[in-house]
């Protein structure tokens, strides 16, 4: 009996020892059983479908129970998102994180370039702006940038089972091959397999794919595991002979032909969305938005474009400004430069006439600053020299650009107002991305109160003008309903943008599941072992 008890005690002691080690060892054990893998999507051109396919794969892997994260080494875009820790990344990676069922993080897009001139950009490293560089300066900086890229990639690789990597532009841009960290240069550094996607809607899809592959080095060609053709319309049987030729010519399989999805919506990575939408039969509100050269965060008005009662008119250079119920002055990466552009287009005269006839105006971020009295750039942050500019003078406010960018996710309530009064205060969510520090020259009515107790924004006494630093005003149902009522829709239809966004990502994932052999694709991808640093 004593011997039996002793064996029992020995067994429990051994079990306790194993249990003490299990927490620190379990992930390491599983890393040998199921090592992480990566897959990089590169395109023959910009807007070939890289972001879309990456989003779909993130959702498909999530469906399979795989812990997946998106990654884009280098992104050039003026459409960005704010992470919970107060960093700035490309909007596309935030959307992909949503598809993967995780929170966006700075390591998902370690290098973000935000153009502020034709030859220069603000450089953001792991969520924080480090300054402005022209193209030559940034090229010389790439060795340092690569360290941040690899650090972020390794951070994600230690936390997730799969990393879906999105390239930038095209890997066949010969002039950018030296020090490349966005496409094949990165793929070679981490031993990532590559899919090349091409948009058949642009025409010349076989030339795009064959030409891109031919311009790659032999070692780079070897890591291409196949092609995807995007936005196909018509009878796939008429394309089959071309697919057979492509596979025979290149020795690479066509992994899928994705159909054109009519009316599909996914937040744009950079270009202002102008895709055709289904005809609207009950338009009540007309919204006019000027498109400036350095416009930023243009996804702000996506919910308005998609709302069944709203007609959004985007006005570009040289076009006339039509009558409107609501004018939205959007954000800008170069506020003073875009303000000068608007004056050249006659926007100030149009704005005064619009208000005189009872129209409403919303200024968001840079547009909010433009509506003020003065904008100053004493440190030449956005200009070659210190500049002071007169704003449109519609808000008693001055703004001074400062080096520290404000990056915050915000939640609050709209201040009680007869134009959006309901049974309870209207909830509002949004995010701030701005470098200006604004101050009022007289007492004003704030737009909302944030959960931290701070007043935010401005509402004019005649209720015609709203100014705010909050992006994403229309993304959530409560604030969208309230602002549409303020703008003139007495009975606004309930429209939940968040539900639509989820439906569209599911629709996209379903399409890829149907038209690609995802399991075969993953098998090919897992044959490449990512380089994991200690």
VOGU-3710 file (C-alpha; in Angstrom, 3 decimals, decimal comma):
1> xxxxxxxxxx> 0,000/0,000/0,000  2,805/2,389/0,843  4,557/1,557/-2,409  1,350/2,348/-4,325  1,036/5,697/-2,524  4,631/6,502/-3,254  4,123/5,868/-6,931  1,035/8,060/-6,845  2,953/10,881/-5,185  5,771/10,501/-7,697
11> xxxxxxxxxx> 3,269/10,643/-10,573  1,645/13,825/-9,225  5,027/15,429/-8,645  6,018/14,668/-12,223  2,690/16,025/-13,475  3,212/19,226/-11,491  6,682/19,643/-12,975  5,317/19,185/-16,481  2,480/21,619/-15,760  4,955/24,219/-14,542
21> xxxxxxxxxx> 6,786/23,999/-17,862  3,773/23,734/-20,149  2,946/27,449/-20,369  6,403/28,450/-21,575  6,842/25,376/-23,774  3,448/24,893/-25,408  3,838/27,483/-28,132  7,326/26,239/-28,900  6,047/22,642/-29,140  3,242/23,629/-31,468
31> xxxxxxxxxx> 5,657/25,681/-33,572  7,346/22,394/-34,534  4,025/20,647/-35,147  2,323/23,522/-37,006  4,954/26,123/-37,944  3,698/29,537/-39,031  3,578/30,332/-42,713  3,407/33,426/-44,888  1,931/34,210/-48,279  2,655/37,371/-50,256
41> xxxxxxxxxx> 0,309/38,854/-52,853  1,936/40,997/-55,517  0,221/42,673/-58,444  1,075/43,411/-62,047  -0,124/46,987/-61,486  -1,534/49,211/-58,794  -5,209/48,438/-58,142  -4,854/44,926/-59,544  -6,663/43,491/-56,525  -3,889/42,888/-53,985
51> xxxxxxxxxx> -5,754/44,472/-51,063  -8,994/42,733/-52,003  -7,439/39,273/-52,234  -5,513/39,809/-48,988  -8,776/40,751/-47,266  -10,505/37,644/-48,618  -7,690/35,335/-47,526  -7,674/36,834/-44,038  -11,385/36,059/-43,722  -11,062/32,569/-45,237
61> xxxxxxxxxx> -8,254/31,640/-42,842  -10,256/33,024/-39,936  -13,133/30,751/-40,997  -10,718/27,808/-40,839  -9,738/28,691/-37,295  -6,268/29,948/-38,267  -4,859/32,875/-36,285  -3,977/35,156/-39,195  -2,678/38,731/-39,452  -2,260/41,068/-42,438
71> xxxxxxxxxx> 1,049/42,730/-43,230  2,170/45,326/-45,737  5,851/46,270/-45,459  5,507/49,639/-47,159  2,354/51,517/-48,078  2,002/54,840/-49,879  -1,448/56,238/-49,174  -3,279/59,233/-47,751  -6,048/57,000/-46,433  -4,995/55,812/-43,004
81> xxxxxxxxxx> -6,345/54,396/-39,769  -5,527/54,875/-36,089  -4,711/51,873/-33,917  -5,751/51,462/-30,300  -2,219/52,219/-29,090  -2,204/55,534/-30,956  -0,317/54,636/-34,128  -1,091/55,261/-37,791  -1,273/52,563/-40,484  -2,719/52,212/-43,959
91> xxxxxxxxxx> -6,495/51,895/-44,144  -6,270/48,632/-46,123  -4,435/46,855/-43,302  -7,079/47,976/-40,804  -9,755/46,476/-43,067  -7,760/43,255/-43,420  -7,342/43,055/-39,641  -11,115/43,373/-39,321  -11,526/40,525/-41,817  -9,108/38,452/-39,734
101> xxxxxxxxxx> -11,097/39,172/-36,574  -8,305/41,037/-34,793  -7,520/44,613/-33,783  -5,297/46,665/-36,116  -1,734/47,138/-34,889  1,202/49,292/-35,966  3,244/46,208/-36,931  0,752/45,360/-39,678  2,064/48,296/-41,749  5,465/49,413/-40,411
111> xxxxxxxxxx> 6,198/51,917/-43,200  3,507/54,370/-44,301  4,354/57,121/-46,769  1,874/59,997/-46,997  2,617/62,169/-50,066  2,559/65,909/-49,352  4,193/67,081/-52,603  4,761/65,542/-56,027  8,268/64,433/-54,980  8,037/64,066/-51,195
121> xxxxxxxxxx> 6,101/62,449/-48,399  5,722/62,275/-44,653  7,420/59,098/-43,453  5,684/57,103/-40,711  7,675/54,307/-39,049  5,815/51,794/-36,887  2,911/54,169/-36,386  4,737/57,438/-35,725  5,767/60,213/-38,118  9,519/60,851/-38,192
131> xxxxxxxxxx> 9,486/63,724/-40,708  9,291/64,545/-44,404  11,606/63,140/-47,082  11,893/63,553/-50,809  12,264/60,491/-53,012  16,075/60,500/-52,957  16,258/60,951/-49,193  13,869/58,083/-48,613  15,789/55,838/-51,008  18,920/56,446/-48,926
141> xxxxxxxxxx> 16,903/55,763/-45,753  15,628/52,379/-46,910  18,312/50,357/-45,113  17,034/51,783/-41,825  13,422/51,342/-42,898  14,094/47,686/-43,682  15,111/47,074/-40,064  11,694/48,309/-38,912  9,949/46,206/-41,559  11,709/43,009/-40,523
151> xxxxxxxxxx> 11,196/43,748/-36,839  7,450/44,176/-37,345  7,194/41,048/-39,494  9,004/38,941/-36,913  6,777/40,359/-34,173  3,668/39,196/-36,020  5,223/35,864/-36,946  5,732/35,082/-33,265  2,081/35,860/-32,493  0,118/34,368/-35,408
161> xxxxxxxxxx> -0,082/31,123/-37,360  -0,255/32,837/-40,752  0,763/36,194/-42,219  -0,913/37,458/-45,398  1,482/39,952/-46,950  0,477/42,594/-49,470  2,981/44,024/-51,901  2,948/47,554/-53,307  2,559/48,609/-56,922  4,343/46,062/-59,118
171> xxxxxxxxxx> 7,442/43,919/-58,489  8,562/44,630/-62,062  9,339/48,317/-61,478  12,981/48,056/-62,468  13,940/51,525/-61,230  12,831/50,597/-57,712  14,542/47,194/-57,454  17,559/48,458/-55,513  16,902/48,270/-51,754  13,364/47,002/-52,404
181> xxxxxxxxxx> 11,411/46,382/-49,203  7,913/46,388/-50,680  7,849/43,426/-53,077  10,383/40,762/-54,077  13,132/42,299/-51,980  11,043/41,659/-48,908  9,839/38,224/-50,071  13,453/37,113/-50,547  14,423/38,409/-47,087  11,797/36,291/-45,298
191> xxxxxxxxxx> 11,434/33,403/-47,800  7,780/34,152/-48,556  5,941/32,475/-51,456  4,264/34,868/-53,886  0,996/35,021/-55,818  0,828/37,478/-58,719  -2,614/38,949/-59,360  -3,706/40,845/-62,475  -6,869/42,785/-63,317  -8,387/41,525/-66,570
201> xxxxxxxxxx> -10,707/44,538/-66,601  -7,693/46,733/-67,477  -7,007/44,691/-70,630  -3,825/42,858/-71,642  -3,962/40,467/-68,700  -1,714/37,793/-70,282  0,889/40,385/-71,248  0,774/41,771/-67,706  1,362/38,376/-66,125  3,972/37,050/-68,557
211> xxxxxxxxxx> 5,795/40,378/-68,700  5,886/40,743/-64,935  7,222/37,226/-64,435  9,803/37,651/-67,204  11,198/40,812/-65,588  11,885/39,002/-62,319  15,215/37,378/-61,493  15,286/33,548/-61,694  15,305/33,188/-57,904  12,319/35,508/-57,680
221> xxxxxxxxxx> 10,462/33,562/-60,367  11,001/30,379/-58,357  9,049/31,732/-55,385  5,998/32,599/-57,522  3,545/29,776/-56,797  0,889/30,880/-59,253  -1,345/33,528/-60,786  -4,772/34,919/-59,980  -6,875/36,778/-62,541  -9,235/39,340/-61,062
231> xxxxxxxxxx> -12,510/41,005/-62,121  -13,434/38,586/-64,921  -16,759/39,090/-66,704  -18,309/36,627/-69,110  -18,121/32,939/-69,908  -15,061/31,312/-68,334  -15,012/28,745/-71,160  -13,959/31,483/-73,579  -10,938/32,222/-71,365  -9,796/28,619/-70,929
241> xxxxxxxxxx> -7,521/28,437/-73,974  -5,696/31,517/-72,712  -5,318/29,996/-69,248  -3,907/26,795/-70,755  -1,423/28,815/-72,826  -0,384/30,872/-69,787  0,338/27,790/-67,688  2,286/26,134/-70,522  4,244/29,317/-71,281  5,253/30,093/-67,697
251> xxxxxxxxxx> 5,084/26,763/-65,897  2,987/28,463/-63,237  -0,580/27,411/-62,374  -3,565/29,728/-62,527  -4,815/29,459/-58,970  -8,113/31,170/-59,635  -10,165/33,451/-61,859  -12,177/35,782/-59,665  -15,382/37,239/-61,104  -16,273/40,898/-61,215
261> xxxxxxxxxx> -18,534/41,608/-58,230  -21,168/44,120/-59,273  -21,682/46,931/-56,773  -18,976/45,533/-54,498  -17,742/47,835/-51,743  -14,494/47,637/-49,808  -12,851/50,644/-48,196  -10,353/52,058/-50,662  -6,642/51,806/-49,902  -5,789/55,129/-51,512
271> xxxxxxxxxx> -7,712/56,168/-54,642  -10,999/57,997/-54,145  -13,807/55,499/-54,773  -15,762/56,317/-57,940  -17,197/52,879/-58,755  -20,757/52,827/-60,033  -23,443/52,143/-57,445  -26,963/50,757/-57,920  -29,471/53,401/-59,009  -31,188/55,190/-56,123
281> xxxxxxxxxx> -34,904/55,895/-56,400  -35,490/57,902/-53,224  -32,718/60,506/-53,158  -33,577/63,217/-50,635  -30,177/64,779/-49,886  -27,486/66,013/-52,285  -23,951/66,161/-50,890  -21,117/67,943/-52,695  -17,479/67,189/-51,830  -14,507/68,933/-53,491
291> xxxxxxxxxx> -11,633/66,599/-54,337  -8,391/68,395/-53,507  -4,872/67,329/-54,625  -3,847/66,115/-51,144  -7,207/64,866/-49,922  -6,949/62,334/-47,085  -9,185/59,784/-45,370  -11,772/59,934/-48,116  -13,476/56,820/-46,762  -15,200/59,266/-44,387
301> xxxxxxxxxx> -18,097/59,618/-46,815  -18,421/55,990/-47,946  -21,575/55,503/-45,816  -23,133/58,528/-47,525  -22,334/57,216/-51,020  -23,999/53,933/-50,087  -27,027/55,386/-48,291  -30,191/54,932/-50,395  -31,392/58,512/-49,823  -28,132/60,372/-50,445
311> xxxxxxxxxx> -26,528/61,463/-53,716  -22,811/62,246/-53,316  -21,236/64,419/-56,019  -17,428/64,559/-56,117  -16,146/67,741/-57,767  -12,701/67,602/-59,368  -10,467/70,285/-60,867  -12,169/72,422/-63,500  -15,667/71,147/-62,765  -18,502/73,411/-61,650
321> xxxxxxxxxx> -19,833/73,155/-58,107  -23,516/72,173/-58,341  -26,285/73,138/-55,880  -26,246/71,032/-52,721  -28,026/70,475/-49,444  -24,762/69,639/-47,685  -21,152/70,482/-48,526  -18,405/68,434/-46,900  -14,916/69,890/-46,767  -12,696/66,824/-46,279
331> xxxxxxxxxx> -9,356/66,180/-44,646  -6,059/67,109/-46,250  -2,406/66,159/-45,902  -1,342/69,666/-47,016  -4,012/71,989/-45,660  -2,652/75,329/-46,808  -1,839/74,032/-50,279  -5,305/72,523/-50,685  -6,889/75,715/-49,351  -5,116/77,680/-52,097
341> xxxxxxxxxx> -6,339/75,123/-54,650  -9,950/75,537/-53,509  -9,707/79,310/-53,859  -8,362/78,884/-57,388  -11,427/76,749/-58,158  -13,776/79,486/-56,896  -14,868/77,398/-53,920  -14,950/80,331/-51,468  -17,553/82,143/-53,596  -19,548/78,932/-53,965
351> xxxxxxxxxx> -19,414/78,303/-50,217  -20,744/81,761/-49,368  -23,610/81,372/-51,854  -24,387/77,888/-50,518  -24,695/79,213/-46,947  -26,686/82,254/-48,038  -29,354/79,932/-49,461  -29,533/77,870/-46,270  -27,169/75,017/-47,126  -25,266/73,046/-44,492
361> xxxxxxxxxx> -21,494/72,573/-44,221  -19,321/70,020/-42,416  -15,572/70,539/-42,198  -13,594/67,450/-41,164  -10,016/67,679/-39,869  -8,128/69,718/-42,506  -11,462/70,975/-43,825  -12,336/72,070/-40,284  -9,074/74,031/-40,117  -9,826/75,694/-43,477
371> xxxxxxxxxx> -13,165/76,970/-42,162  -11,349/78,902/-39,442  -9,853/82,377/-39,519  -6,126/81,668/-39,715  -3,744/78,762/-40,336  -0,065/79,092/-39,496  2,902/76,831/-40,140  5,695/78,499/-38,121  8,014/75,465/-38,290  7,544/74,904/-42,036
381> xxxxxxxxxx> 6,116/71,425/-41,434  4,033/71,471/-44,633  5,840/74,208/-46,554  9,312/75,188/-47,709  9,239/78,119/-45,295  7,012/79,406/-42,452  3,615/80,372/-43,871  0,521/82,060/-42,455  -2,754/81,755/-44,364  -6,228/83,247/-43,996
391> xxxxxxxxxx> -8,965/80,619/-43,810  -12,557/80,894/-45,018  -13,398/82,744/-41,784  -16,585/80,826/-40,979  -15,414/79,520/-37,589  -13,828/81,800/-34,929  -10,711/79,648/-34,724  -6,991/79,767/-35,427  -4,825/76,714/-36,082  -1,079/76,330/-35,705
401> xxxxxxxxxx> 0,667/73,288/-37,129  2,757/71,454/-34,544  5,292/68,615/-34,879  3,402/66,172/-32,654  0,575/64,469/-34,552  -2,621/63,721/-32,625  -3,607/60,070/-33,102  -6,569/58,934/-31,034  -9,610/56,715/-31,271  -12,528/58,618/-29,728
411> xxxxxxxxxx> -15,992/57,910/-28,369  -18,523/60,402/-27,048  -21,978/61,920/-27,383  -23,353/64,680/-29,574  -24,324/67,693/-27,526  -28,131/68,043/-27,235  -29,438/69,913/-30,241  -32,957/70,404/-31,558  -31,814/69,152/-34,967  -30,714/65,750/-33,666
421> xxxxxxxxxx> -32,574/65,512/-30,381  -33,798/62,027/-29,594  -34,931/59,994/-26,641  -31,312/59,606/-25,568  -28,002/61,347/-26,393  -26,608/60,259/-29,759  -23,456/58,172/-29,499  -20,562/59,086/-31,767  -17,311/57,307/-32,529  -14,369/58,393/-34,656
431> xxxxxxxxxx> -10,650/58,886/-34,781  -8,260/61,835/-34,908  -5,275/62,210/-37,254  -4,002/65,780/-37,291  -0,968/67,930/-36,515  -2,803/71,231/-35,989  -3,539/72,742/-32,600  -6,711/74,843/-32,810  -8,011/77,490/-30,432  -11,207/79,561/-30,480
441> xxxxxxxxxx> -11,237/83,340/-30,382  -14,660/83,484/-28,695  -17,108/81,251/-26,834  -18,637/78,573/-29,047  -21,018/75,616/-28,959  -19,063/72,361/-29,151  -20,106/69,562/-31,504  -19,757/66,729/-28,994  -18,348/65,726/-25,648  -15,841/62,901/-25,638
451> xxxxxxxxxx> -15,757/60,188/-23,001  -12,628/61,741/-21,529  -14,741/64,846/-20,698  -13,209/67,035/-23,412  -15,368/69,187/-25,682  -14,721/68,601/-29,380  -15,593/70,516/-32,514  -17,928/73,388/-33,311  -21,551/74,047/-34,248  -22,535/77,503/-35,483
461> xxxxxxxxxx> -25,337/79,398/-33,750  -27,462/79,263/-36,924  -26,950/75,463/-37,079  -25,542/75,606/-40,610  -21,886/74,735/-39,935  -20,221/71,838/-38,137  -16,477/71,547/-37,702  -14,747/68,523/-36,176  -11,450/66,672/-36,022  -13,260/63,335/-35,915
471> xxxxxxxxxx> -12,968/61,108/-38,962  -15,521/58,333/-39,399  -18,530/60,472/-38,417  -20,934/58,526/-40,610  -19,655/55,014/-39,934  -22,042/54,210/-37,089  -25,786/54,162/-37,198  -26,592/56,626/-34,389  -24,403/59,500/-35,550  -25,295/58,874/-39,210
481> xxxxxxxxxx> -29,020/59,150/-38,458  -28,519/62,274/-36,369  -26,371/64,070/-38,951  -28,676/63,195/-41,837  -31,565/64,638/-39,860  -29,543/67,803/-39,218  -28,658/68,011/-42,926  -32,282/67,893/-44,025  -33,673/64,342/-44,181  -36,685/64,407/-41,878
491> xxxxxxxxxx> -37,184/60,645/-42,011  -33,864/59,013/-42,763  -33,906/55,329/-43,588  -32,006/53,184/-41,133  -28,707/52,273/-42,737  -26,068/50,293/-40,834  -22,724/50,664/-42,570  -21,067/48,175/-40,217  -23,527/45,461/-41,268  -22,915/46,244/-44,943
501> xxxxxxxxxx> -19,132/46,101/-44,459  -19,411/42,653/-42,867  -21,734/41,408/-45,620  -19,370/42,595/-48,353  -16,332/40,914/-46,805  -18,314/37,681/-46,485  -19,432/38,038/-50,101  -15,829/38,534/-51,200  -14,615/35,530/-49,197  -17,410/33,349/-50,603
511> xxxxxxxxxx> -16,416/34,325/-54,145  -12,760/33,439/-53,543  -13,740/30,162/-51,876  -15,818/29,255/-54,936  -13,358/30,301/-57,634  -10,022/29,338/-56,049  -8,708/26,070/-54,619  -7,798/27,554/-51,238  -6,592/24,267/-49,739  -4,198/23,662/-52,631
521> xxxxxxxxxx> -3,008/27,259/-52,356  -2,259/26,836/-48,645  -0,396/23,606/-49,306  1,877/25,404/-51,781  2,388/28,307/-49,371  3,331/26,048/-46,446  6,135/24,483/-48,487  8,080/27,726/-47,903  9,419/27,975/-44,353  9,557/31,572/-43,145
531> xxxx> 12,836/32,811/-41,735  12,233/33,261/-38,022  14,737/35,263/-36,001  15,661/34,210/-32,488
//
